[in-house]
């Protein structure tokens, strides 16, 4: 995982009105959770945080967090939003160590063009969009790239077939599908026209039969 620099500031505003003023001043209240019950109340510049989030390729962000003259690794754990405005309300950060494993969700991306799409005309279906990984922060990829070039029509790539860096563990069911190639859809052409022609012929035949029957009846009366 790549680390990005972020600055935090000690926070004294804790009451509701004080926190509202904090947000109005362009700061997001946050809590940095350490080991055990150790926690620190901090605040983060809203613009700086939004910029980092927009540039991120993963929801699992690892920060080089500078606060009060000290720098430490911190993992983004939870972000609370306003349900209507989308405003950032609160951030949870967890202090981590470079030599200790972490558990995060990582997005999955397809690399290459599946042979079932290129040659067979099938449709690549992306089934699993993110996966839970555990390992040292430096070993966990920001995005898990999966080579789908050998995937043919009617075939499925499962979790157990994924390749992850050494020392990284996949925390998911081995049989969960990740990608598959569906058969190409076929559309019947001219079916409606053919049915229309058959219907017209049927109507003509019925009309001719009726006229013949009526004619036969009149001839009998003349006799």
C-alpha positions as CSV (number, residue, x, y, z in Angstrom):
1,X,0.0,0.0,0.0
2,X,1.3,3.4,-0.9
3,X,1.4,6.0,1.9
4,X,0.2,9.6,1.5
5,X,1.1,12.5,3.7
6,X,-1.7,14.0,5.8
7,X,-1.5,16.6,8.6
8,X,-3.8,16.5,11.6
9,X,-4.1,18.9,14.5
10,X,-5.0,18.3,18.2
11,X,-8.7,18.9,18.7
12,X,-10.3,20.5,21.8
13,X,-13.7,21.0,20.3
14,X,-15.9,18.1,21.4
15,X,-19.3,19.5,22.2
16,X,-22.0,19.6,19.5
17,X,-21.9,23.4,18.8
18,X,-18.1,23.5,18.9
19,X,-17.9,20.7,16.4
20,X,-20.4,22.4,14.1
21,X,-18.2,25.6,14.1
22,X,-15.2,23.4,13.4
23,X,-16.8,22.0,10.2
24,X,-17.9,25.5,9.2
25,X,-14.2,26.6,9.5
26,X,-13.2,23.9,7.0
27,X,-12.1,21.2,9.4
28,X,-13.3,17.6,9.9
29,X,-13.4,16.1,13.4
30,X,-11.5,12.8,13.7
31,X,-10.4,10.2,16.2
32,X,-7.1,8.4,16.0
33,X,-7.3,5.0,17.7
34,X,-4.1,3.6,19.0
35,X,-3.3,0.3,20.7
36,X,-5.7,-0.8,23.4
37,X,-7.9,2.1,24.6
38,X,-5.5,4.8,23.6
39,X,-7.3,7.4,21.5
40,X,-6.6,11.0,20.3
41,X,-9.1,13.6,19.2
42,X,-7.8,15.4,16.1
43,X,-9.1,17.6,13.3
44,X,-8.2,17.5,9.6
45,X,-8.3,20.1,6.9
46,X,-11.3,19.3,4.7
47,X,-9.7,20.5,1.4
48,X,-6.6,18.4,2.0
49,X,-8.6,15.3,2.9
50,X,-10.9,15.6,-0.1
51,X,-8.0,16.0,-2.5
52,X,-6.4,12.8,-1.2
53,X,-9.7,10.9,-1.5
54,X,-10.2,12.0,-5.1
55,X,-6.8,10.9,-6.1
56,X,-7.0,7.5,-4.3
57,X,-7.4,4.3,-6.3
58,X,-8.6,2.4,-3.2
59,X,-10.9,3.0,-0.2
60,X,-8.1,1.7,2.0
61,X,-5.9,4.7,2.5
62,X,-2.7,4.6,4.5
63,X,-1.5,7.9,5.8
64,X,1.8,9.2,7.0
65,X,0.0,11.2,9.6
66,X,1.8,14.2,11.1
67,X,0.3,15.6,14.3
68,X,1.8,17.7,17.1
69,X,5.3,17.2,15.9
70,X,5.1,13.4,15.5
71,X,4.6,11.2,12.5
72,X,2.9,7.8,12.5
73,X,1.2,5.4,10.1
74,X,-2.6,5.6,10.2
75,X,-5.2,3.6,8.3
76,X,-8.5,5.1,7.3
77,X,-11.2,3.0,8.8
78,X,-14.5,4.8,8.6
79,X,-15.9,8.1,7.2
80,X,-19.3,9.5,8.2
81,X,-21.2,11.6,5.7
82,X,-24.3,13.8,5.9
83,X,-27.1,11.8,4.3
84,X,-28.3,14.7,2.2
85,X,-25.4,17.1,1.6
86,X,-22.6,14.5,1.5
87,X,-20.6,16.7,3.8
88,X,-17.8,14.9,5.8
89,X,-19.0,14.6,9.4
90,X,-16.4,12.5,11.1
91,X,-13.3,10.3,10.4
92,X,-12.0,7.3,12.2
93,X,-8.2,6.6,11.9
94,X,-6.4,3.6,13.3
95,X,-2.7,3.7,14.1
96,X,-0.8,0.9,12.6
97,X,2.8,-0.3,12.5
98,X,4.8,-1.2,9.4
99,X,5.8,-4.5,10.8
100,X,2.4,-5.6,11.9
101,X,-0.3,-7.1,9.5
102,X,-3.5,-5.1,8.7
103,X,-6.8,-6.2,7.1
104,X,-8.3,-4.1,4.3
105,X,-10.6,-4.3,1.4
106,X,-8.9,-3.8,-2.0
107,X,-10.6,-3.2,-5.4
108,X,-10.2,-5.8,-8.2
109,X,-9.4,-4.8,-11.8
110,X,-9.3,-6.8,-15.0
111,X,-6.1,-6.8,-17.1
112,X,-6.1,-7.9,-20.7
113,X,-8.9,-8.9,-23.0
114,X,-10.5,-12.3,-22.4
115,X,-10.2,-14.7,-25.3
116,X,-13.9,-15.5,-25.0
117,X,-14.6,-11.8,-25.7
118,X,-12.0,-11.2,-28.4
119,X,-12.5,-14.4,-30.3
120,X,-15.8,-15.9,-29.1
121,X,-17.8,-12.6,-29.0
122,X,-18.8,-13.2,-25.4
123,X,-19.4,-10.6,-22.6
124,X,-17.0,-10.2,-19.7
125,X,-18.9,-10.1,-16.4
126,X,-17.2,-8.6,-13.4
127,X,-18.8,-10.3,-10.4
128,X,-16.5,-9.5,-7.4
129,X,-15.4,-5.9,-7.2
130,X,-13.3,-5.9,-4.0
131,X,-11.7,-8.4,-1.8
132,X,-10.5,-8.6,1.8
133,X,-6.7,-9.0,2.2
134,X,-4.5,-9.3,5.2
135,X,-0.7,-8.7,5.3
136,X,2.0,-6.1,6.0
137,X,1.0,-2.7,4.7
138,X,4.0,-2.6,2.3
139,X,2.9,-5.9,0.7
140,X,-0.8,-5.2,0.1
141,X,-1.5,-3.8,-3.3
142,X,-3.7,-0.7,-3.7
143,X,-5.5,-2.5,-6.5
144,X,-5.5,-6.3,-7.2
145,X,-5.0,-6.7,-11.0
146,X,-6.3,-9.9,-12.4
147,X,-5.2,-11.3,-15.8
148,X,-8.4,-12.4,-17.7
149,X,-6.8,-13.0,-21.1
150,X,-7.2,-16.8,-20.9
151,X,-10.8,-16.7,-19.9
152,X,-13.0,-18.3,-22.5
153,X,-16.8,-18.3,-23.1
154,X,-18.7,-20.2,-20.4
155,X,-15.7,-20.2,-18.0
156,X,-15.4,-18.5,-14.6
157,X,-12.4,-17.3,-12.6
158,X,-12.7,-17.9,-8.9
159,X,-11.1,-16.5,-5.8
160,X,-8.9,-19.5,-5.4
161,X,-7.2,-18.7,-8.7
162,X,-6.2,-15.2,-7.7
163,X,-2.5,-14.4,-7.3
164,X,-1.5,-12.1,-4.4
165,X,1.9,-11.0,-3.3
166,X,3.9,-13.2,-1.0
167,X,2.9,-12.9,2.6
168,X,-0.6,-11.6,1.8
169,X,-3.7,-13.7,2.7
170,X,-7.0,-13.6,1.0
171,X,-9.9,-13.6,3.4
172,X,-12.7,-14.8,1.2
173,X,-14.4,-18.0,0.1
174,X,-12.3,-19.8,-2.5
175,X,-15.3,-20.7,-4.6
176,X,-16.6,-17.1,-5.0
177,X,-16.6,-16.1,-8.7
178,X,-14.6,-13.0,-9.7
179,X,-14.9,-12.8,-13.5
180,X,-16.8,-14.9,-16.0
181,X,-17.4,-14.7,-19.8
182,X,-21.1,-15.1,-20.8
183,X,-22.2,-16.6,-24.1
184,X,-22.9,-14.0,-26.8
185,X,-26.6,-13.1,-27.2
186,X,-28.3,-14.1,-30.4
187,X,-31.2,-12.1,-31.8
188,X,-33.7,-13.7,-34.3
189,X,-34.0,-11.6,-37.4
190,X,-37.1,-11.6,-39.6
191,X,-39.3,-13.7,-37.3
192,X,-42.0,-11.1,-37.1
193,X,-42.1,-10.6,-40.9
194,X,-42.4,-14.4,-41.5
195,X,-45.2,-14.6,-39.0
196,X,-47.0,-11.8,-40.7
197,X,-46.7,-13.4,-44.1
198,X,-48.0,-16.7,-42.7
199,X,-50.9,-14.9,-41.1
200,X,-51.8,-13.2,-44.3
201,X,-51.7,-16.4,-46.3
202,X,-54.0,-18.0,-43.7
203,X,-56.5,-15.2,-43.9
204,X,-56.5,-15.4,-47.8
205,X,-57.1,-19.2,-47.7
206,X,-60.0,-18.7,-45.2
207,X,-61.6,-16.0,-47.4
208,X,-61.4,-18.2,-50.5
209,X,-63.0,-21.1,-48.7
210,X,-65.9,-19.0,-47.5
211,X,-66.6,-17.6,-51.0
212,X,-66.6,-21.1,-52.5
213,X,-69.0,-22.4,-49.9
214,X,-71.3,-19.5,-50.4
215,X,-71.2,-20.0,-54.2
216,X,-72.0,-23.7,-53.8
217,X,-75.1,-22.9,-51.7
218,X,-76.5,-20.5,-54.3
219,X,-76.1,-23.1,-57.0
220,X,-78.1,-25.6,-55.1
221,X,-80.9,-23.2,-54.6
222,X,-81.0,-22.4,-58.3
223,X,-81.3,-26.2,-59.1
